Amino acid sequence: MTADVVRKGVETALERLQIDCVDVMQFRWWQYQSQDYLDVLEHPMRLRKEGLIGEIGPANFDASHLRMLIKDRIEIASNPFCFFLRDRRRARQSLARVWAKPNTVSTA
């Protein structure tokens, strides 16, 4: 995904919502076989510096991939994810430890 594609998506959202800045832009990535998402996240970070995005929130990232974002110094504000009582995989992961860092929020 190129910087132009990301910029166009953000600009389209701004136009449709008739706002100057998206408060939190969620970032979804479905296939973790490659680490391309680390490079792609640089694009919204640039738009954040320009004032078009307030915060960046990866969506549905597991603990190991959140650690990679933090290690790569990606500034993230939230990580909404699905949690089902019958599916305990999220409970076994260490998401709580990852989010024990200051100024971070995880929602289920």
BAGU-120822 format. One record per residue (C-alpha): residue number from 0; z, y, x. Coordinates in steps of 0.5 Angstrom, whole numbers, plus 500, padded with zeros to 3 digits. Each point is the difference from the previous one (the first is absolute). Layout:
{rec NUM,{Z,Y,X}}
...
END
This chain:
{rec 0,{500,500,500}}
{rec 1,{498,507,503}}
{rec 2,{503,506,500}}
{rec 3,{495,503,496}}
{rec 4,{501,495,494}}
{rec 5,{508,501,500}}
{rec 6,{499,508,500}}
{rec 7,{495,499,494}}
{rec 8,{505,496,497}}
{rec 9,{505,505,501}}
{rec 10,{496,506,498}}
{rec 11,{498,496,493}}
{rec 12,{507,499,499}}
{rec 13,{502,507,501}}
{rec 14,{494,502,495}}
{rec 15,{502,496,495}}
{rec 16,{507,501,500}}
{rec 17,{499,508,501}}
{rec 18,{505,500,506}}
{rec 19,{500,502,507}}
{rec 20,{504,495,503}}
{rec 21,{501,493,498}}
{rec 22,{508,499,500}}
{rec 23,{499,492,502}}
{rec 24,{494,497,502}}
{rec 25,{501,492,499}}
{rec 26,{496,496,505}}
{rec 27,{498,493,498}}
{rec 28,{497,495,505}}
{rec 29,{499,492,498}}
{rec 30,{498,497,506}}
{rec 31,{504,500,506}}
{rec 32,{496,495,505}}
{rec 33,{498,506,503}}
{rec 34,{504,506,502}}
{rec 35,{495,505,498}}
{rec 36,{505,503,495}}
{rec 37,{503,503,506}}
{rec 38,{494,504,502}}
{rec 39,{498,502,492}}
{rec 40,{507,503,499}}
{rec 41,{499,505,506}}
{rec 42,{495,503,495}}
{rec 43,{505,502,494}}
{rec 44,{505,502,506}}
{rec 45,{495,505,502}}
{rec 46,{499,503,493}}
{rec 47,{508,500,499}}
{rec 48,{500,505,506}}
{rec 49,{494,504,496}}
{rec 50,{505,500,494}}
{rec 51,{496,496,496}}
{rec 52,{505,495,499}}
{rec 53,{507,500,500}}
{rec 54,{502,493,502}}
{rec 55,{497,494,501}}
{rec 56,{503,493,497}}
{rec 57,{497,494,501}}
{rec 58,{500,495,494}}
{rec 59,{503,493,500}}
{rec 60,{500,499,508}}
{rec 61,{505,495,502}}
{rec 62,{505,500,505}}
{rec 63,{496,498,506}}
{rec 64,{494,505,499}}
{rec 65,{505,506,498}}
{rec 66,{503,499,507}}
{rec 67,{493,500,503}}
{rec 68,{499,507,496}}
{rec 69,{507,503,503}}
{rec 70,{498,497,507}}
{rec 71,{494,504,500}}
{rec 72,{503,506,498}}
{rec 73,{497,500,493}}
{rec 74,{505,505,496}}
{rec 75,{501,497,493}}
{rec 76,{504,502,494}}
{rec 77,{500,494,495}}
{rec 78,{498,493,499}}
{rec 79,{499,498,493}}
{rec 80,{500,492,499}}
{rec 81,{500,495,495}}
{rec 82,{506,496,500}}
{rec 83,{501,494,495}}
{rec 84,{506,496,498}}
{rec 85,{497,494,501}}
{rec 86,{496,501,506}}
{rec 87,{506,501,505}}
{rec 88,{495,501,506}}
{rec 89,{502,508,500}}
{rec 90,{507,498,500}}
{rec 91,{499,496,507}}
{rec 92,{496,505,503}}
{rec 93,{504,505,504}}
{rec 94,{497,507,496}}
{rec 95,{507,502,500}}
{rec 96,{501,500,507}}
{rec 97,{494,504,501}}
{rec 98,{501,505,495}}
{rec 99,{507,501,503}}
{rec 100,{497,506,504}}
{rec 101,{501,507,498}}
{rec 102,{496,504,495}}
{rec 103,{496,493,497}}
{rec 104,{500,497,493}}
{rec 105,{498,494,498}}
{rec 106,{499,499,492}}
{rec 107,{499,493,496}}
END
